[in-house]
């Protein structure tokens, strides 16, 4: 018997939480509902969800702090849900480690589609032999493998969420090619994400915090346009 994927729903409005739960139960997911931040952190450890749907406005510990605490220990996909639609709120959520951000009210089909897309990216392939057609790019001191979603930098495996790996791989696979923020947003986030181009900047910033430029390559900012993976000949 295949175990159902588990979704933790964190929302202080129980009516909304119950409705979201019904959407996911209909799609054959197992759900758990909690109504405050402290309960959410406890549930993460006991329920071990495959996805967290996290409201921002929670009693006690707010959604931002919950996201921050979860990211210290786990790489669980997080979609933030909020009636706050300001760009600042979205960027802050992404900087803290959220994978997506949806404004309330939202369409149930879109929520399910985004949830499936986020969870799909977190399904890492492991224990399989490396094939010739694996998606791997190698440069001095770095190897980016999109088959098993791993990044090895300076001999160490770097902990990165799938979106950061996908963005880094896409740039590195086309060295010295300049991509606009709009192109990167469309290519990496695709149809399921309608967001601001600053989402790209946030992810580039997080990547740069984990890997530093080398003598022969760097992630270059092309001011007013976008980014490129610059390689010296």
Protein Blocks (a to p, Z undefined) as FASTA:
>chain_A
ZZddddddddfblklmmmmmmmmmmnopacdddfbfklmmmmmmmnopabdcddfbdghj
afklmmmmmmmmpccdcddddfblcfklmmmmmmnopabdcdddddfklmmmmmmmmmmm
mmccehiacdfkbccdddehiacdfklopadeehiacdddfklmmmmmmmmmmghiacdf
klmmmmmnommlccdfklmmmmmmmmmmmpccdfkbccdddehilccddddZZ
